[in-house]
Amino acid sequence: MQKTHFLYGIAVMGLAFCIIVSTVFPAAAQRKPAQYAEQETQTSKTRKKKAPFACGYEQAIRVAGFVTNPPFGWVDVFPSPVGSEQDLYLNDGYAYKLFEKMTKDMGLKIKNVGFLSYHDALRALKKGDVDVLTGAYYDSRTLGVGTKILYPSYFANPFTVFFKKGNEKQINSFADFAGLKGAVRQEELIYSLIWRNLPKGTDLKQVTGARQAFTMLMNGEIDFLLSSAYAGEAEIRRFKLMDDVTMSQVVLSAPELFYLFSTNSECVKLMPQYEEQLKKEKADATTVQKGVIDYIDTWGRRFADMPPLTEELETQKKP
């Protein structure tokens, strides 16, 4: 009996509660029962995707190049702009200007990023701090992870030998270097390409800078200078050595020069477009040849007011 009264009391209280709820909260009485959360779920935020080709469109393509290897590339140093503590380094030369032309023809943006060290530029490329490097040979010893070569090459660079006039030697192959003293310029990136072809015991030094290389040649410290025919000609114009240095007509090798893209940059997606554009540029071999020669002339005119290297060396010898 007590149990019946207890249940009756609960029922009356429940009815009263429903009346109160329906009166005070009329919407709640009509609301459907909530669904049960059967299991836990995690909400994931949707990340905004970048534009597929933001590089070159929204963001300029950052391009580095050779530092001291005219006519293919060099870096001009300008005094630090207002508000900056660092000087401004800008690329110039055939390789950079060709890439700049292709980029603008494609309607893309480009940013000139110069370095004072080629190896610093290459490290920046591998890290993705720059997007393109405008000068490299197919050389696994120097390229490595983080780089991708753009095919085709933009130029086949013939290596030959330079002599002080009157001291010419007969060089038909690398084997003829035996018994001679020679040099290559470090900034031309030649040594790692040809060292396997050198006869045992070859005395071939790596030197830094064209001035040092041609000074050694003119002073008789070396018998020959191994260099790109075009790079050697550019420096002969600079130092006004046209009557003092002779160039062999034998081409010992002619490795291809390439553009390099960073695999850590979104710009790598643009490589197919650049491939087609480069093929168009190379279709006319005469224009390519003229372009390189024009930059040899540009480099020579830059030093038109400088005395010949031979005069400088004579002055140094005077007590």
C-alpha positions as CSV (number, residue, x, y, z in Angstrom):
1,M,0.0,0.0,0.0
2,Q,2.8,2.3,0.9
3,K,4.6,1.4,-2.4
4,T,1.4,2.4,-4.4
5,H,1.1,5.7,-2.7
6,F,4.8,6.3,-3.4
7,L,4.4,5.6,-7.1
8,Y,1.2,7.7,-7.2
9,G,3.1,10.6,-5.7
10,I,5.9,10.4,-8.3
11,A,3.3,10.4,-11.1
12,V,1.6,13.4,-9.7
13,M,4.9,15.3,-9.3
14,G,5.8,14.3,-12.9
15,L,2.5,15.6,-14.2
16,A,3.0,18.8,-12.4
17,F,6.6,19.2,-13.8
18,C,5.3,18.6,-17.3
19,I,2.6,21.3,-16.8
20,I,5.3,23.8,-15.5
21,V,7.7,23.0,-18.4
22,S,5.0,23.3,-21.0
23,T,3.8,26.6,-19.5
24,V,7.2,28.3,-18.9
25,F,9.0,26.6,-21.8
26,P,6.3,25.8,-24.4
27,A,8.9,25.1,-27.2
28,A,10.7,22.5,-25.1
29,A,7.6,20.5,-24.9
30,Q,7.3,20.3,-28.7
31,R,11.1,19.6,-29.3
32,K,12.0,16.1,-30.6
33,P,14.2,14.0,-28.4
34,A,17.9,14.6,-28.9
35,Q,20.0,12.0,-30.7
36,Y,22.5,10.1,-28.6
37,A,26.2,10.6,-29.3
38,E,27.1,7.0,-30.1
39,Q,30.9,7.6,-30.3
40,E,33.4,10.4,-30.0
41,T,34.4,12.2,-33.1
42,Q,37.1,14.8,-33.7
43,T,36.5,17.9,-35.9
44,S,39.4,18.7,-38.3
45,K,40.0,22.2,-39.5
46,T,40.0,22.5,-43.3
47,R,43.3,24.2,-44.4
48,K,43.1,26.7,-47.1
49,K,45.0,25.4,-50.1
50,K,47.5,27.6,-51.8
51,A,47.0,28.5,-55.4
52,P,48.6,25.7,-57.6
53,F,51.0,28.1,-59.3
54,A,51.4,30.9,-56.6
55,C,55.1,30.9,-57.4
56,G,55.7,33.4,-60.3
57,Y,52.2,34.9,-60.0
58,E,51.6,35.9,-56.4
59,Q,55.2,35.5,-55.3
60,A,58.2,36.4,-57.4
61,I,60.6,33.6,-58.4
62,R,63.8,34.2,-56.5
63,V,66.8,33.7,-58.8
64,A,70.5,33.4,-57.9
65,G,73.4,32.8,-60.3
66,F,77.2,32.7,-60.9
67,V,79.2,35.2,-58.9
68,T,82.4,35.7,-61.0
69,N,82.0,33.8,-64.2
70,P,81.4,36.2,-67.1
71,P,80.0,36.1,-69.7
72,F,77.6,33.6,-68.1
73,G,77.1,35.4,-64.8
74,W,78.5,37.8,-62.4
75,V,77.2,39.8,-59.3
76,D,77.2,43.6,-59.1
77,V,77.5,45.1,-55.6
78,F,75.6,48.3,-54.9
79,P,75.9,50.4,-51.7
80,S,73.3,49.5,-49.0
81,P,69.9,51.1,-49.7
82,V,68.4,53.5,-47.1
83,G,67.3,51.6,-44.1
84,S,69.4,48.6,-44.8
85,E,72.8,47.6,-43.3
86,Q,73.7,45.2,-46.1
87,D,74.9,46.1,-49.6
88,L,72.7,45.1,-52.5
89,Y,73.9,42.1,-54.6
90,L,72.4,41.8,-58.1
91,N,73.0,39.1,-60.8
92,D,74.0,40.0,-64.3
93,G,75.3,38.2,-67.4
94,Y,73.9,35.9,-70.1
95,A,72.4,33.1,-68.0
96,Y,70.5,35.4,-65.6
97,K,69.2,37.7,-68.4
98,L,68.0,34.8,-70.5
99,F,66.1,33.4,-67.6
100,E,64.7,36.8,-66.8
101,K,63.6,37.2,-70.5
102,M,61.8,33.8,-70.4
103,T,60.1,34.6,-67.1
104,K,58.8,37.9,-68.4
105,D,57.7,36.4,-71.7
106,M,55.6,33.9,-69.7
107,G,54.0,36.7,-67.7
108,L,55.7,35.7,-64.4
109,K,57.4,37.7,-61.7
110,I,61.1,37.4,-60.9
111,K,63.3,38.6,-58.1
112,N,67.1,39.1,-58.5
113,V,68.9,37.5,-55.5
114,G,72.6,37.9,-55.7
115,F,75.2,36.1,-53.5
116,L,78.9,36.7,-53.0
117,S,79.6,32.9,-53.0
118,Y,78.4,30.4,-55.5
119,H,78.4,27.7,-52.8
120,D,76.2,29.9,-50.6
121,A,73.8,30.3,-53.5
122,L,73.7,26.5,-54.0
123,R,73.1,25.9,-50.3
124,A,70.2,28.5,-50.4
125,L,68.7,26.7,-53.4
126,K,68.8,23.3,-51.6
127,K,67.1,24.8,-48.6
128,G,64.4,26.5,-50.7
129,D,65.6,30.0,-49.7
130,V,65.9,30.7,-53.5
131,D,63.9,29.0,-56.2
132,V,66.3,28.9,-59.2
133,L,70.1,28.9,-59.7
134,T,71.1,30.0,-63.2
135,G,74.3,28.1,-63.7
136,A,75.3,24.5,-63.0
137,Y,76.9,21.5,-64.8
138,Y,75.5,18.0,-64.5
139,D,77.8,17.0,-61.6
140,S,76.6,14.8,-58.8
141,R,79.5,15.8,-56.6
142,T,78.2,19.4,-56.3
143,L,74.5,19.1,-56.9
144,G,72.9,16.4,-54.7
145,V,69.6,16.4,-52.8
146,G,67.3,19.4,-53.1
147,T,68.0,20.3,-56.7
148,K,66.4,19.4,-60.0
149,I,67.9,20.1,-63.5
150,L,65.9,21.9,-66.1
151,Y,66.3,20.2,-69.5
152,P,67.5,21.1,-72.1
153,S,70.7,22.9,-71.2
154,Y,71.0,26.5,-72.1
155,F,74.5,26.3,-73.5
156,A,77.3,23.9,-74.3
157,N,80.5,25.4,-72.8
158,P,83.7,24.4,-74.6
159,F,86.9,24.0,-72.5
160,T,90.2,24.8,-74.0
161,V,93.7,25.9,-73.1
162,F,95.2,29.4,-73.0
163,F,99.0,30.1,-73.3
164,K,101.2,33.1,-72.9
165,K,102.1,34.1,-76.4
166,G,105.4,32.5,-77.4
167,N,105.0,29.7,-74.9
168,E,102.4,27.6,-76.7
169,K,102.4,23.8,-76.3
170,Q,100.7,21.2,-78.4
171,I,97.7,20.0,-76.4
172,N,95.3,17.6,-78.2
173,S,93.9,15.8,-75.1
174,F,94.1,15.8,-71.4
175,A,97.0,13.3,-71.6
176,D,99.2,16.1,-73.0
177,F,99.1,17.9,-69.6
178,A,101.7,15.4,-68.3
179,G,104.9,17.3,-67.3
180,L,103.2,20.7,-67.5
181,K,102.0,23.1,-64.8
182,G,98.5,24.5,-65.2
183,A,95.6,26.1,-63.5
184,V,91.8,26.3,-63.5
185,R,89.7,28.9,-62.0
186,Q,87.7,27.6,-59.0
187,E,84.6,29.7,-59.9
188,E,84.3,28.1,-63.3
189,L,83.5,24.7,-61.6
190,I,85.8,22.9,-64.1
191,Y,88.0,20.7,-61.9
192,S,85.4,18.3,-60.6
193,L,84.3,17.6,-64.2
194,I,87.8,16.8,-65.6
195,W,89.9,15.5,-62.8
196,R,89.3,11.8,-63.8
197,N,90.7,12.5,-67.3
198,L,94.0,13.9,-66.0
199,P,97.2,11.8,-66.3
200,K,98.8,10.7,-63.1
201,G,100.9,13.3,-61.5
202,T,99.4,16.2,-63.4
203,D,100.2,19.6,-61.7
204,L,96.9,21.4,-62.1
205,K,96.1,24.0,-59.5
206,Q,92.7,25.5,-58.6
207,V,93.0,29.3,-58.2
208,T,90.4,31.9,-57.2
209,G,89.7,34.8,-59.5
210,A,90.6,35.6,-63.1
211,R,93.2,38.2,-62.1
212,Q,95.2,35.6,-60.1
213,A,94.9,33.1,-62.9
214,F,96.1,35.4,-65.7
215,T,98.8,36.9,-63.5
216,M,100.2,33.4,-63.0
217,L,100.1,32.8,-66.7
218,M,101.8,36.1,-67.6
219,N,104.5,35.7,-64.9
220,G,105.4,32.2,-66.2
221,E,104.2,30.5,-62.9
222,I,102.1,28.1,-65.0
223,D,102.4,26.8,-68.6
224,F,98.7,26.9,-69.4
225,L,95.3,28.0,-68.1
226,L,92.4,25.6,-68.7
227,S,89.2,27.6,-69.1
228,S,85.9,28.0,-71.0
229,A,86.7,29.5,-74.4
230,Y,84.0,32.2,-73.7
231,A,85.0,32.9,-70.1
232,G,88.7,33.1,-71.1
233,E,87.9,35.5,-74.0
234,A,85.9,37.7,-71.6
235,E,88.8,38.1,-69.2
236,I,91.3,38.6,-72.0
237,R,89.1,41.6,-73.1
238,R,89.0,42.8,-69.5
239,F,92.8,42.6,-69.0
240,K,93.5,43.8,-72.6
241,L,95.7,40.7,-73.3
242,M,94.6,40.2,-76.9
243,D,98.2,40.5,-78.1
244,D,99.7,38.6,-75.2
245,V,97.6,35.4,-74.8
246,T,96.7,32.8,-77.4
247,M,93.9,30.3,-77.2
248,S,94.1,26.7,-78.5
249,Q,91.6,25.7,-81.1
250,V,91.3,22.2,-79.7
251,V,88.2,21.7,-77.5
252,L,89.0,19.2,-74.8
253,S,85.4,18.9,-73.6
254,A,82.1,20.8,-73.8
255,P,79.9,20.2,-70.8
256,E,76.3,21.5,-70.8
257,L,75.2,24.4,-68.6
258,F,71.8,24.1,-66.9
259,Y,69.3,25.9,-64.9
260,L,68.6,24.4,-61.5
261,F,65.3,24.4,-59.6
262,S,64.9,23.8,-55.9
263,T,62.8,20.7,-55.0
264,N,61.9,22.5,-51.8
265,S,60.2,25.3,-53.7
266,E,56.7,25.4,-55.2
267,C,58.4,26.9,-58.3
268,V,59.5,23.4,-59.3
269,K,55.9,23.0,-60.7
270,L,56.8,25.6,-63.4
271,M,59.6,23.5,-64.9
272,P,57.4,22.1,-67.8
273,Q,56.6,25.7,-68.8
274,Y,60.2,26.7,-68.7
275,E,61.2,23.7,-70.6
276,E,59.0,24.7,-73.5
277,Q,60.2,28.3,-73.3
278,L,63.8,27.3,-73.3
279,K,63.4,25.1,-76.4
280,K,62.0,28.2,-78.2
281,E,65.0,30.3,-77.2
282,K,67.5,27.6,-78.3
283,A,65.7,27.0,-81.7
284,D,67.9,29.7,-83.3
285,A,71.6,28.8,-82.5
286,T,72.8,32.0,-84.1
287,T,70.9,34.1,-81.6
288,V,72.2,32.1,-78.7
289,Q,75.8,32.5,-79.9
290,K,75.3,36.2,-80.4
291,G,73.8,36.6,-77.0
292,V,76.9,35.1,-75.3
293,I,79.3,37.2,-77.4
294,D,77.3,40.3,-76.6
295,Y,78.0,39.7,-72.9
296,I,81.7,39.1,-73.6
297,D,81.7,42.6,-75.2
298,T,79.7,44.0,-72.3
299,W,82.3,42.7,-69.8
300,G,85.2,44.1,-71.8
301,R,83.6,47.6,-72.2
302,R,83.1,47.7,-68.4
303,F,86.9,47.8,-67.9
304,A,87.7,50.1,-70.9
305,D,89.4,52.7,-68.7
306,M,91.5,50.2,-66.8
307,P,95.2,49.8,-67.7
308,P,96.3,46.4,-69.3
309,L,97.3,43.7,-66.9
310,T,100.8,43.7,-68.4
311,E,101.3,47.3,-67.3
312,E,100.1,46.6,-63.8
313,L,102.6,43.7,-63.5
314,E,105.5,45.8,-64.8
315,T,104.6,48.5,-62.3
316,Q,104.7,45.9,-59.5
317,K,108.2,44.8,-60.5
318,K,109.7,48.3,-60.2
319,P,111.4,49.0,-56.9
